[in-house]
Amino acid sequence: MDALILAAGRGERLRPLTDTTPKALIEVAGKPLIAHRLEALAASGVVRIVVNVAHLGEQIEACLGDGSRFGVSIRYSREPAGALETGGGIAYALSLGQLSSDPFLVINSDVWTDFDFRDLPGAISGLAHLVLVPNPPHRPGGDFCLHDDQVISDAAPCRGQRLTFAGMGVYRRGLFADCPPGRFPLAPLLRRAADAGQVSAQRHPGCWIDVGTPERLRQLKQRLAGGDTG
């Protein structure tokens, strides 16, 4: 399975740090955040990687190169200035022919997690399969309702658990089939597919931290400095 790592974002909430450093290259535990994701993917056998870049993308390319030192092969999806948001970025990489598998894996570069990518399904019956996590303090209402292994439409009562999207998912090309080119978010596509019963999911009970603000970055570094890696 091919994987796309999303690293094109501006990282507005992490400014001024991200004025000079792309958030994918912020160091945690002695290496850039994105390096931890590459190593985890390589350990799980996912070695064909696309990284989308925009803001300070040249720094990311200079740091990662062709990926060989991480045990993977990296190609780059270079987006226009301002980036294309999550949905637009995925669709753009598909339009370039850089993702050859169906389904393919997409993960955010700016999360810290102990999730084992070998736990993901190699094939899915619907259009998407998501990794969901218990709701963190900054997102108490979660994103999606999970009942058994299905994401339930927001139009229906939640008979399961409200959980937060971990920024990791397996997608079929058909999810993006009717999308016009340009900038657009991913969430509406997922919700429309969930309405049609086409989104499955799994709950990850382990460590997951969205390193999206200076405060959460400080908390993660303090946690790791105390010897807690999970």
N, C-alpha and C positions, 0 to 999 in steps of 0.2 A: 504494500500500500504506500502511495506517495503521501507526503505531508507538506502542508503550507503553514509556515510560522508567520504570524501577523506582527510586523515590526515597523509599520509605516507611520504610526500615529505620532502626533506632535507632543503628547504628554503634557498638556496644558496644566494639569493639577500638580505636576512635579516641578514646575518652574520655580526658581531660575535654573535649577540643576539641568533641566532638559533644553535650556537655551544653547548649551555647548556640548551636551552629551545626549545621544538618543536613549530613550528609556530602556531599550533592549540591551544597552551596554552598561547600564548601571551595575556596579559590582556588589555582589552579595556572596559571602563566604569565599572571598578570594577570586571570584571570576564573574564575568558578565551574566546577567539573568538568562540571556538567550543561550549561553554556553551550557547551563544546567539542562535546558530543554533539549539541546542537541545531543548531549550525552545520554539522557534518558531515552530518547528515540533510538539512538544507536544500540543501546543495551536491549531494546525490545525488538530489534531487527528491522526497524524502519530507517532506511538509509538514503532514499531519494527524497531530498528536501528542496522546497522552494521557499525563499524568504522574500516577503514583499517589503519594499523600502521606499521612503520618500524623504521625510525630514532627516537631514544629516545622514542620509543613506550611504554616502561614500565612506563614512566612518565604520558602519556595519560591514560593508563589503571588505574594507581593508582589514578589519579584525578577523572575520570568519574565513575569507578567501574561498577556496573551492570546497571547504569542509573536510578535507582529508585528515587534518590533525584531530578531528572529532570522530573519525570513522564513518563519515557520511559524504554524500555528494550534494553540493549546494548549487542551485541556480537562483537567479534574482529576478523578481518581478518589479521593475522600476516604475513607480507611479508618478503622475504629474505633481507639481507643487500643490500642497494642500491635502494630498492623499485622497482616497476614494471611500473612506469609511469601510466597515468590515464587509458588508455585502458587496459593495462595488469593487473592493480589493480582491475578493475571491473570484468574482466574475471576470475581472480583468486578467488575473492569472490563468483562468480557464481559456480565455480568448487568445492568449499567447501560446496555447498548447503546451504549457509547462507542467500540467498535472495530467499524467497519463492513466492513472488508475481510476476505477469507478467501483466502489466509493473511494474517497480520499479523506485524509485526516486534516483538520485545521485546529491550531492551538494558538493562544495568545502568548506573546513572548514575555509579558510582564506579570507572570504569576509564579509563585513559589509553591510547589506541591510535591508530595511523595507518590502521586498517582503512577501506577505501573501501566504503561501503554499496552502491554501484552493482555490486559484485561478487556480491551476493546474488542468488539466483534469484527471479524474480517469481512463479513457480508451482512447487509441489512435488508429487510424486506420493504421498508418505507423509504422516505426521502432523506431522513436525518436520524441520527442517534446521538444524544447529548450526554455529557457528564454533568451531573448536578451535585451540589454540596449543601450541607446545612447552612442556613442563613446566617451570614456574619452580622456583627452589630451595625454596620453601615448599610445593610440591605435587609432589614427585619421582615419585610413582606415577601421576599423572594421574587422569582421571575416566572416559574412554571409550576403547575400542579402535576405531580407524579402519582399515578395509581397503577400498582403492579409495575410493569415495565413500560407503560405508555404515558406520554405527555397528554394531558387532558385539555381540551379547548377552554379558553377563558370564558366562553359563552355558557359553559356548563358548570354546575356546582362542583367544587373540589372535594372529591371523595377520598383523596389521598393526602399527600404532604405537599405544602408549598416549599419549594427549594430554589436555590440560586444557581444560575448557569455558571459553570466553571470556566467558560472560555475554551472548552475543548469539545470537539464534536466530529463525528464521521458523517459525511454528506455524499449524496448522490448528485450527479451532474444535473439531473432533472429538476432539482430544487431551484436552479438558476436558469432554467431553459427559456423563460419568457422575460428575463430581466433586460431592460434597456441599458446601454452602456452609460457609465458615469458614476456619480457618487450616490450611494444609498446604504442604509443600515441593514443588518442581517435579521434583527429581531422580527420585523413584520413578515418576512418570508417563513420563519420558523413558526410563527403563530398561525399563519394561513395553512401551513402544512399540518400543524396540530389539529386545526379545525377539521381537516379531512382525514384525521386518524393516521397520519403518515410520519409521526415522530415518536420514536422510542427513546428510552433513557435509562441510565443506571446511576445509583447514588454512590458517591465516594465519601466514606466517613472519615477519611484520614486528613492529613494536613493540606490546607489550601489557603493561600493568602494572595489577594489581589494587591500588588505593590503599586497602587495608583496614586498615593498621596505621600508627602514627606513624613507624616505621622506614622502611616503603616510601614513605610520603609524603615523608619527608626525602630519601630516595634519588632520587625522581623530581625534586624541586625542585633538588637538586644537579646532576642530569643535565641539566636544562633550563638551569640557570645556566651550564653549560659550553658551551651552544650546541647540544646534541644534542636535536633535536626528534623523532627517529624511533626 
